[in-house]
């Protein structure tokens, strides 16, 4: 497995290139995609996954996917109960694990196996949400 953290020369924004068995994932890609394509080609890998945790960049710059299609986010209904429940749950998860989802997966690439507990909790939470989703007021 190869994990590399990439930064721009002018921004403090980091991105991650993770590669294993000829497949690569990019987490929080920078605006220019050519360096990732070059890196994967140079290492004989194919980029299979792109994970974006900074959605505001997509909205602010009107970024498009690799084929040039616009990336569209469908707004959810806003409600006070939703915010009162979701915010603390999300914050509690970050507080308990000490990391947000992007670096969580990157640290797994560095073999910090203690983070398996955090990932298992996230997966359990996602699965639990799927079980009760129809009963919630979306």
SVG drawing of the C-alpha trace seen along z (x, -y; Angstrom):
<svg xmlns="http://www.w3.org/2000/svg" viewBox="-42 -31 48 37">
<polyline fill="none" stroke="black" stroke-width="0.4" points="0.0,0.0 1.2,-3.5 -0.1,-6.5 0.9,-10.1 -0.2,-13.4 -0.2,-16.2 -0.4,-20.0 -0.6,-22.9 2.1,-25.5 -0.2,-28.4 -3.0,-26.8 -2.9,-24.8 -5.3,-22.3 -4.1,-18.7 -5.2,-15.8 -4.4,-12.1 -3.3,-9.6 -3.9,-6.0 -2.9,-3.1 -3.1,0.7 -3.0,3.5 -3.0,1.2 -6.1,-0.8 -5.9,-4.3 -8.2,-6.5 -8.0,-10.3 -9.3,-11.9 -10.1,-15.6 -8.7,-16.2 -7.3,-19.6 -8.8,-21.5 -6.3,-20.4 -6.7,-16.7 -3.7,-16.2 -1.2,-15.6 -3.3,-12.7 -3.7,-11.2 0.1,-11.6 0.9,-10.0 -1.4,-7.0 0.0,-6.5 3.6,-6.7 2.9,-4.1 0.9,-1.9 -2.3,-2.3 -5.9,-3.2 -7.8,-5.8 -11.0,-4.0 -12.3,-6.2 -12.5,-9.9 -13.8,-10.9 -14.6,-14.6 -15.1,-15.9 -14.9,-19.6 -18.3,-20.1 -18.1,-23.9 -15.2,-23.9 -17.4,-22.1 -20.2,-24.7 -17.9,-27.8 -16.0,-27.0 -18.7,-25.1 -16.4,-22.1 -17.4,-19.3 -16.7,-15.6 -14.0,-14.1 -16.4,-13.9 -17.4,-17.5 -20.8,-17.0 -21.9,-19.4 -21.9,-18.0 -25.3,-18.7 -26.2,-18.5 -29.9,-18.2 -30.7,-20.3 -32.4,-18.6 -35.3,-20.0 -34.2,-22.2 -35.7,-21.7 -34.8,-22.5 -35.3,-18.9 -33.1,-17.6 -30.3,-20.1 -30.7,-19.5 -30.3,-15.8 -27.7,-15.6 -25.3,-18.3 -24.6,-16.8 -24.4,-13.3 -21.9,-14.3 -19.9,-16.4 -19.9,-13.6 -18.5,-11.2 -15.7,-13.5 -15.0,-14.2 -14.8,-10.5 -12.6,-9.5 -10.6,-12.7 -10.8,-12.7 -13.2,-13.5 -14.0,-10.8 -11.3,-11.7 -8.3,-11.5 -9.8,-8.5 -9.5,-6.4 -6.1,-7.8 -4.8,-6.8 -6.0,-3.3 -3.6,-3.3 -0.9,-4.1 -1.9,-1.0 -3.2,-2.8 -5.3,0.2 -6.9,-1.4 -9.0,-3.4 -10.8,-0.2 -13.0,-0.9 -14.0,-4.3 -14.6,-2.9 -16.7,0.0 -18.7,-2.6 -19.3,-4.7 -20.4,-1.6 -22.7,-0.5 -24.2,-4.0 -24.7,-4.1 -26.3,-0.6 -28.5,-1.7 -29.6,-4.8 -30.6,-2.6 -32.8,-0.5 -34.7,-3.5 -34.5,-5.9 -38.1,-5.4 -39.4,-6.2 -37.5,-9.6 -39.0,-12.8 -36.8,-13.8"/>
</svg>
